[in-house]
Structures are given as C-alpha cells and as structure tokens.
Amino acid sequence: MFHTRRKRLPLKTVYYASFLCFIVIPILVVLILSLLFLNKQFKNQAIETMKRSHETIITELVSDINVMSMRLSHLIYTNNNEILKYAAGTDTKDLNTRYSYEQKLYESGNLALEPVKNIVSVGFYMKSGKETYIKNSINRSSKEIKESKWYQAALEHPNTVCVGSYDTISANDLYTGGRKDLLILVFALAPDVTTDRSQKVEMVMFYQVAGASDRIKRYNLGYRQGENKLGITQITSSEGVVFSTQNETEITNLKKGYTKVVSPFEFNDTIWYIESYIKTSVLTEDYWDSARIILSVAVLVLLLSGYYSRYFLRSIVKPIEEISDGLRQVEEGNLEVHIVSRGQSEVRTMIHQFNAMARRMKSLIHEYEERVRNVEKNPGDYFAALIQKEITPFEVNQRSKEFFMEKYAILGFYIENIHNKESDKESIFKLTNSFERNPRFVSRCFLYLENAYFFLVFYRITEVDYLSKVTKMAEEIQRESQKEFGIQINIAIGPETFGYSEFENQIANVKNKMCFRHLFGNQAIIDLNQNIEKQSEILLLVRNYEHLAIALSIADEKNLVQEKEKLFELLNNKSMNENKLHVFAAILAIGRFSMDNNSFSEVFGQKYNYLDKINRIEDLRNLKLWLTNYFAWIMDYSATKLNVTETDVTIKAKRYIIDNYEDADLSLIKVAEYVGLNEKYFTSRFTKETGETFTSYLTMVRIQKAKELLKNTNFKVYEISEMVGYHNVEHFNRMFKKLNNISPAQYRKGTT
C-alpha cells in the first residue's frame, strides 16, 4: 500500500495567498462598493441642498403673499373704507375735485404704506376706464392689465385677494426707476357694493417687489462664479416662465447636459414651480476629488502592506506567537510564565513588557486579596451608599479611614442629548465604561448614576493644582464622548474639600448649580470655585421668575406680558450689572421650569453661551430688546410643541382669545363652541382653572394689546379702540381707566 502525502505549501506562500484572498480582495470589493455608495450620497446631498434653497424661496414667497394680502385687505377696510371713497372721488371730470381727492388718496395711502418699502405702486382701476396710482405709475395698458388671468379671477371673486406677477426684462420696464430682473407680485381685490358703495372702483391692486427675486439672482450669480452649487434657478408655471434671469436661448440650452430639480409651490388655486438646472457633472464634482484621494491612499496602503508582509513573517510573527502562548498561560492562571527575548527591538520590548506585566499582575492580585480581607466595601460602594442615604459620612469615616483621608472634589456630569429610555441603558453603560479609558479618571474617580441624565463623581485630589488637571480630564472625556457616541456632556467642578463634614453640602451644591449649564454653550465646563457669591445670588433670584417660565412653557401670552412688564420695570431701577444677574436668573428659570429636560438647542437650533451674549450688551435698551426677541422665540416654540388642538381645553381657549381678541363680536358662546363645550360648563371650568372669569380675561388681553399700541404706535385712541375689539371708544376709555387708573391719552403721554 502506498500512502500519498499532501504537499504542504511554504509558509511564505500560504501567508501571501491568505493576504491576497482575505485582505486585498475584500478591501478592493468594499472600496468599490463604498465609492459607488458615496457617489450616490454626494449626488443626493447636492440635490437636497438645492431643495433647501427652494424651500427658502418658497418661504419668502408665502410670507410676501400672506403679508401683502393682509395689508391690501387692511388698506381697503380700515376707517370704514376711507381709501375707496378717496379713490372713487378721483373719477370725475372736475379737475379741482379730482385733484383734491388725489391729494387725500396719496396722503392716506402713503401713510398706510409707510412701513413697507418694497411696494412699488398701488393702483385703483375705475369702471369708467380711468386709473389712479400711488407711488409709481405702471407701464402697462389698461387693456393688457384687465385681460390678465388674475384680474379676471378677482372680478369673478369679489372681496377676495388674487395674486399675479410680472417679470421685468429691462430697467424701467414696469415702472420708472425699476431694475431689470425683478419679480413683481401683483395683489388684486375687486370691491363689491358692500365695500365700495360708490360702485366706481373696479379693482385695487398692490405691486410689490418680491424678495425672492433678489435671492434667485444671488444664487444664479454665485453658481456662475463657482461660489455655490445651487444651479440656475427660475420660477415657472403651467403657462410658462414666471421669473427668470435667463433669456429664451439660455433657458433652452439649460436642458442639454443639465440635471433639473423641481419644487412645486401652490397658492390660490395656482401652482408655481421652483426649478434649478445644474450641470450633471457638477453634482459629483466633490465626489471625484474625494474618490481620487481615497483610491490613492488605498493603493499606497496595499503596497506598503505587501512590502512589509515578509518582514512580519521573519521577525515578528514567530515572536508574537510566543507572546500569544504566554498570554494564554496567564489566562489559565499561570503567572510564573517567562518568555525569552528575541526578534526585532520593538518586539523584544513587548516581551520585556509582558514579563513585567506578569510580575505586576501577580503583585496586584496579592495586594487585592489582602485588601478584600481587610475591607468590606470598596470606595465606589461607599460613595453610592452615601448618595442613596444608606450610610452617613460619619459612619463611612469610622469604617474606612482611607475614604476621607485625602482632599476631594465633587463633579457633576449632565448628559445633554440622550433620552431616558430602556433602549438607552446600553448606551449609558458603554458611555460610563468609556470613562475608564481615561487614566486620571480611572485612578482618582468614583462614579454614581443619579439618573439617565445626571452622574455624580468623587474626585480624589493628589496634586497641588488640581483644577487644571481635572479640567483637562473633563475636556478629554467630553471630546471622546462626542467622538465615539455623539453625546455632549456638561461638567460642573466643585471646590476642593477635606473631611466628611462638608460632603453632603458639596453634593447639594453641585446638584443645585448644575442648572448653570443653561448659561453656557455646548460641552460646558462649569467652575463652581469662581464667583461663588454671584452664583448664589442668581440662584436666589431664580424663584422670582418661575411664573414667567411657566407662562412661556404653556404659551400663555397674557401672563407672559404681565411678567415681562414686571421684569422691565425692575430693570429700570437697577444698575446694568444687577440687571444682568436678573436676566441670568430668568434664563435659568426658563431652563429649569420650561424646557422639560430639553436643550435650548431645540428652540434656537443650537446652544449659545448666554454669559458672553448678555455681558456684551452695554445698555438697558438693547438688553430689553434682546429679552423681547428671546421670549418671542420660546413662546413660538412652546405654542408649536403644545399643539393646542390636542391639549387642554383652557389652554386652547386662551390661545383662541389671544388670536381673535380684535373681533368685537368675540363672545363666551363663540369660544365655548370652538373648544366643544356648552356655555355653562365652559364658564365654570375656565374660571376654576384660571382664577378669573372669561370676560375679565378677554378684557385684560385687549387692554394689554391697547397699551402696547399706545406705547409703540401713533394710531389715534379711537383707532386703537377698534383694533382691540371695542366698537365704542367711550366704553374703551372707561375700561382702560378702570384697570389702569389713568386714561389712554394719559398713559401714552406718560410713556413718551
């Protein structure tokens, strides 16, 4: 019998074959698939950027349409249709009469339009064929205007604002002084007999320069100059081009070799399309730059790997096998293992380190066994028991003298962007384990998890300048947590302490002052050793602004106005430094009572360092302006978050009153019907939950709005009376004086 033996390949051949099959080929496959995926991602990202630019344009158009529609209606209906009377008066052959009414029309119209600079003209078109303009005359014939689709639509739907547009193809195209490439939005309203009793005015029209046209021109100019990759943008409809900065030939050429991105925009039964054309090659331009670098690096890595493979075989693999065998013996409990040094110098160093490690482990195990025999709990267990009130600091000091033998500091770790869910327990476990990779943390710290957001840390001080060392450790932990888990950590550093008597006070100090994270930006490190008196003063002031924070949290505008006026009155009587302390306290109150463990970044899109922001404000006027804008942002956020259509009936009713207080016919019955309750039950419930009657609440809202208008506008008292929902100005005066002890005129005089 003959026995054939399988031919064994040389180790070198086996190694290279394995290297090719299990390293080179998989890397190439993964590299190719990754490049294909990245190509798609880069392209999608470029298109998404263009979509976001479309959303910005659409937002501007929607804002213009809504605001100008409201202003047109307001212009016509204000002061008992006064503007239409003046316009109708210009439809006469008597030149003196016509001139008189034109002056009144110009004066009244310009007064109404004064805050708005982008309205280029207001046109009044008479049924007799005459036309009158405020500001600029329009360079279009009456026939062309009246044959337009939107003009006809306005005629078919009286008292309804219809929207159209013009695209200026040259300077002075639509009106004298007009620039080229402007999108002019036209807002038309045809008054019926109830609005225009003279029945002379056929149409009233606003001509407004849309801000979106300037944005589109900037986008297009930036694209041509290579500053952005948003493509050539224009607005079209089913009837053709609405607005474009290109001529017809350029528009035709855009369809060759270009990718088209379209976003529809619907208003008043009309659909416009925001279109962007970008060269297809530009979409993946960034991808190819990155791909070339990745490919070059990959090829270089593979070449170097192959070159050094022989080196590993000869000088590293064999010694490593011996080290591996030694580790296996250590794992099995044999700490007497010793490896003879051989191989390259670095490998020999590893062998020496392995032998030293084995000896050190043997010594540590011996020390640990001795410690276990002498101590029933380790320091981490004592720290947790102290926090949980299972043992007192005095008892710990009696049982383990080592615990309070050295100076220490208490640290607070607040996790900013993780939620308290079962699924996050593993994330918290991984996060806390990652702290153990920090040498200073693992050698000096004990950690206790108060909850999913907040950790307490006991830091043993063994150095003179502990603050710089612990700050460096905190920065390293923040950086690694952000890099590995995407988690932001705010860290408070308590003062240096010795002995057990101050332990509980330091724990309370860190817990109370952890709220100062709301005043810092991302990844805050809060040094509780600095400005201790100011910190304590701010915390005492926080309770004064709890009602303000609660009003913001439930979007209660009435109570917010009251609390804001109290704050502003207080600021008037304090120094600027004292005012800033009150502002910091208000921000902390909002963070503690209004954010519900959420970050300010959810409101403002990012976290701000309010210490820097407020300290840069130099005068009271700018401080008040900043606070007004700040409260408005949070109020809008709270109203959106509450989604009042699905929440508490009383909050829903309050929001309805605040949104409709100017309606003179607003009544208890209307509000009760809106919230879906009968009148009697709604009255009882509203009074019980708010502490005031429906009539009292409505009156307070109206008077507060009147005070704002008296303070900030030049409207006459009777006009303000109508704006806040009073038909009778005498009744308005009585109610105002009853609540404020002075008349509206006296109040205005006192605020000027």
PyMOL commands that set and color helices and strands:
alter all, ss='L'
color gray80, all
select helices_A, chain A and resi 11-77+82-89+95-113+142-146+149-156+211-224+248-253+280-283+285-331+345-374+379-387+393-399+422-435+439-444+466-485+503-519+532-553+557-572+576-593+601-604+610-615+620-642+644-646+649-660+668-675+679-690+694-712+717-723+729-740+744-751
alter helices_A, ss='H'
color red, helices_A
select strands_A, chain A and resi 119-126+131-135+162-167+183-189+201-209+232-237+240-243+258-267+270-279+408-415+445-449+454-460+489-493+525-527
alter strands_A, ss='S'
color yellow, strands_A
deselect
rebuild
show_as cartoon
